[in-house]
Amino acid sequence: MSYSPDFTALLTSGGRVVRDGVEYVIEDRVVGIVTAPSGQIVGCDPLTDAHEAPPFTATVPPGRYELHAWVATIHQGFSEPDVRTVALQLVAGEQPAVRWEPALTDGRSPAGLGADGFFGYPVDAGVGTLADVVAVRALADWDFDRLDDVYIPAQVPPAPAPIDAITDEATEANVIVVSSGWGDGVYPTFVGRAADGQVTVFVTDFMVIPEAAAGDPARAE
């Protein structure tokens, strides 16, 4: 069975979601503008997989696009609230998404979904991005010292902890990283399409909000 998140829960600023007695309060934060000279978008952990991460088959016109981090403040009993990045959204058009599909790379099809019901990219450094393939491949050429100086802070700030740098000087293509949910893992990305079929958004779900169980309210106002 294929996995599909509750996009309304993930992408509603001010929304309150309750799962198994835990409350997630959602907030939208614009973390930067992605310059996409090729229009081929990659979802990956660019600190560990910039050499090999393939672009999605769904593309957008070359341009500059807003990148949003959706953050949840998590309230559980008497514990101190925790803040986590629940989703990363690249906004590629003004029209609303009316249908969603897995973001696939070459050689993958919905029929080949794994046991978890999704294709995802691996995270091993606790960060994720949605960026142009030009920017990601340029970052792959950086040595560790440069990568460390720019993208690995001595003290990690609270989520979404965005860091933005131009990685390809010729095109000014950049890579913006944010903290990835609970940290390392495998995270799926989805493509939202407008009524005319055009790609309007990419969303990576960092799997922070569990799927609804019986008795859970889908959303509390």
C-alpha positions as CSV (number, residue, x, y, z in Angstrom):
1,M,0.0,0.0,0.0
2,S,1.4,3.4,-1.0
3,Y,2.1,6.0,1.7
4,S,0.6,9.5,1.3
5,P,0.8,12.1,4.0
6,D,-2.0,14.4,5.1
7,F,-0.9,17.4,3.1
8,T,-3.5,19.7,4.7
9,A,-2.2,18.8,8.2
10,L,1.5,19.3,7.1
11,L,0.9,22.5,5.1
12,T,-1.5,24.6,7.2
13,S,0.1,27.4,9.1
14,G,-1.4,27.6,12.6
15,G,-2.9,24.2,12.2
16,R,-3.1,21.9,15.3
17,V,-2.8,18.1,14.8
18,V,-3.3,15.6,17.6
19,R,-1.8,12.1,17.4
20,D,-2.0,9.6,20.3
21,G,-2.3,12.5,22.8
22,V,0.6,14.5,21.3
23,E,-0.2,17.9,19.8
24,Y,1.7,19.3,16.8
25,V,1.3,23.1,16.1
26,I,2.3,23.9,12.6
27,E,4.1,27.0,11.4
28,D,5.3,28.1,7.9
29,R,8.7,29.7,7.6
30,V,10.2,30.9,4.3
31,V,13.8,29.9,4.4
32,G,15.1,31.3,1.1
33,I,14.9,31.5,-2.6
34,V,16.2,28.5,-4.7
35,T,17.9,29.4,-8.0
36,A,17.2,26.6,-10.4
37,P,19.0,27.1,-13.7
38,S,18.1,23.7,-15.2
39,G,14.7,23.1,-13.6
40,Q,15.8,19.6,-12.6
41,I,15.1,19.3,-8.9
42,V,16.9,17.0,-6.5
43,G,15.8,16.0,-3.0
44,C,18.7,14.7,-0.9
45,D,21.0,15.1,2.0
46,P,23.6,17.2,0.1
47,L,26.3,16.8,2.8
48,T,26.6,13.1,2.1
49,D,24.9,12.4,-1.2
50,A,25.6,15.3,-3.5
51,H,27.7,13.1,-5.9
52,E,25.0,10.6,-6.7
53,A,21.5,11.9,-5.8
54,P,19.5,11.8,-9.0
55,P,17.0,14.6,-10.1
56,F,13.3,13.9,-10.1
57,T,11.7,13.2,-13.5
58,A,9.1,16.0,-12.8
59,T,10.8,19.3,-13.8
60,V,10.0,23.0,-13.6
61,P,10.9,25.9,-15.8
62,P,14.3,27.4,-14.9
63,G,13.8,30.1,-12.5
64,R,13.8,31.2,-8.8
65,Y,11.5,29.6,-6.3
66,E,10.5,30.1,-2.7
67,L,11.6,27.4,-0.3
68,H,9.4,26.9,2.8
69,A,10.2,24.9,6.0
70,W,7.1,23.7,7.8
71,V,7.9,23.5,11.5
72,A,5.9,21.8,14.4
73,T,6.1,22.8,18.0
74,I,5.4,19.5,19.7
75,H,3.6,19.4,23.1
76,Q,3.6,16.1,25.0
77,G,2.3,16.0,28.6
78,F,4.4,18.1,31.0
79,S,7.6,17.9,28.8
80,E,9.2,21.0,27.4
81,P,7.9,21.7,23.9
82,D,10.1,20.3,21.1
83,V,10.5,22.0,17.7
84,R,11.0,19.9,14.5
85,T,11.0,20.4,10.8
86,V,8.0,18.4,9.5
87,A,8.2,19.2,5.8
88,L,10.2,21.1,3.2
89,Q,8.3,22.7,0.3
90,L,9.6,24.1,-3.0
91,V,6.9,26.4,-4.4
92,A,7.1,26.2,-8.2
93,G,3.8,27.9,-9.2
94,E,0.9,30.0,-8.0
95,Q,-1.8,27.5,-8.7
96,P,-2.9,25.2,-5.9
97,A,-2.1,21.5,-6.0
98,V,-5.1,19.4,-6.8
99,R,-3.4,16.1,-7.0
100,W,-0.3,14.5,-5.6
101,E,2.1,11.8,-6.7
102,P,5.4,10.4,-5.5
103,A,8.4,12.3,-6.8
104,L,10.2,9.7,-8.9
105,T,13.7,9.5,-10.4
106,D,14.7,7.6,-13.5
107,G,14.1,3.9,-13.3
108,R,11.5,4.1,-10.6
109,S,7.7,3.7,-10.9
110,P,4.8,3.7,-8.5
111,A,4.5,-0.1,-9.1
112,G,7.9,-0.6,-7.5
113,L,7.3,1.1,-4.1
114,G,9.1,-0.5,-1.2
115,A,7.8,-2.1,1.9
116,D,7.2,1.3,3.5
117,G,5.0,2.3,0.6
118,F,7.3,5.1,-0.6
119,F,10.5,6.1,-2.3
120,G,12.7,8.3,-0.2
121,Y,16.2,9.7,0.0
122,P,18.6,8.8,2.8
123,V,19.7,11.3,5.3
124,D,22.9,10.7,7.2
125,A,23.9,14.2,8.3
126,G,20.6,15.4,9.7
127,V,19.7,17.8,6.9
128,G,17.8,17.8,3.7
129,T,17.3,20.0,0.7
130,L,15.3,20.6,-2.5
131,A,17.7,22.2,-5.0
132,D,18.6,22.3,-8.6
133,V,20.9,19.5,-9.8
134,V,23.4,22.1,-11.0
135,A,23.8,23.4,-7.5
136,V,23.9,19.9,-5.9
137,R,26.6,18.6,-8.3
138,A,28.7,21.8,-7.8
139,L,28.5,21.2,-4.0
140,A,29.9,17.7,-4.6
141,D,33.1,19.3,-5.7
142,W,33.7,21.1,-2.4
143,D,36.3,19.7,-0.1
144,F,35.4,18.8,3.5
145,D,36.9,22.0,5.0
146,R,34.8,24.2,2.8
147,L,31.7,22.1,3.5
148,D,32.4,22.2,7.2
149,D,32.9,26.0,7.3
150,V,29.7,26.8,5.4
151,Y,27.2,24.1,6.3
152,I,28.2,22.5,9.6
153,P,27.7,25.1,12.4
154,A,29.6,24.6,15.7
155,Q,26.2,24.8,17.5
156,V,23.1,23.8,15.6
157,P,20.2,26.3,16.0
158,P,16.6,25.3,16.6
159,A,14.6,23.9,13.6
160,P,14.5,24.5,10.8
161,A,18.1,25.8,11.1
162,P,18.4,26.9,7.4
163,I,21.8,27.5,5.9
164,D,22.0,29.0,2.3
165,A,25.0,29.2,0.1
166,I,25.7,29.7,-3.6
167,T,27.5,26.5,-4.8
168,D,27.8,27.3,-8.6
169,E,29.1,30.8,-9.2
170,A,28.4,30.7,-12.9
171,T,24.7,30.3,-12.5
172,E,24.3,31.5,-8.9
173,A,22.6,28.2,-8.1
174,N,22.4,27.6,-4.4
175,V,21.7,24.9,-1.9
176,I,19.6,25.6,1.2
177,V,19.7,22.9,3.9
178,V,17.3,22.5,6.8
179,S,17.2,20.1,9.7
180,S,15.4,16.9,8.8
181,G,12.7,16.0,11.3
182,W,14.0,13.6,14.0
183,G,17.4,13.5,12.2
184,D,18.7,10.7,10.0
185,G,16.3,8.4,8.1
186,V,14.7,7.9,4.8
187,Y,12.2,10.6,3.7
188,P,9.8,10.7,0.7
189,T,9.1,13.6,-1.6
190,F,5.9,14.3,-3.4
191,V,4.9,16.4,-6.4
192,G,1.8,18.5,-6.4
193,R,0.2,19.3,-9.7
194,A,-2.3,22.0,-10.7
195,A,-5.6,21.3,-12.5
196,D,-3.8,21.7,-15.8
197,G,-1.2,19.1,-14.9
198,Q,1.7,21.6,-14.3
199,V,4.1,21.0,-11.4
200,T,3.3,23.5,-8.8
201,V,5.1,22.2,-5.7
202,F,7.5,19.6,-4.3
203,V,7.1,18.5,-0.7
204,T,9.4,16.4,1.4
205,D,7.7,14.8,4.4
206,F,10.2,14.3,7.3
207,M,7.8,11.8,8.9
208,V,7.4,13.7,12.2
209,I,3.6,13.6,12.4
210,P,2.4,9.9,12.6
211,E,-0.4,8.7,10.5
212,A,-3.8,9.1,12.2
213,A,-5.0,6.2,14.4
214,A,-8.6,5.4,15.3
215,G,-9.9,8.0,17.7
216,D,-7.4,10.7,16.7
217,P,-8.9,13.9,15.6
218,A,-7.6,14.7,12.1
219,R,-7.1,18.4,13.1
220,A,-8.0,20.5,16.0
221,E,-8.9,24.2,15.6
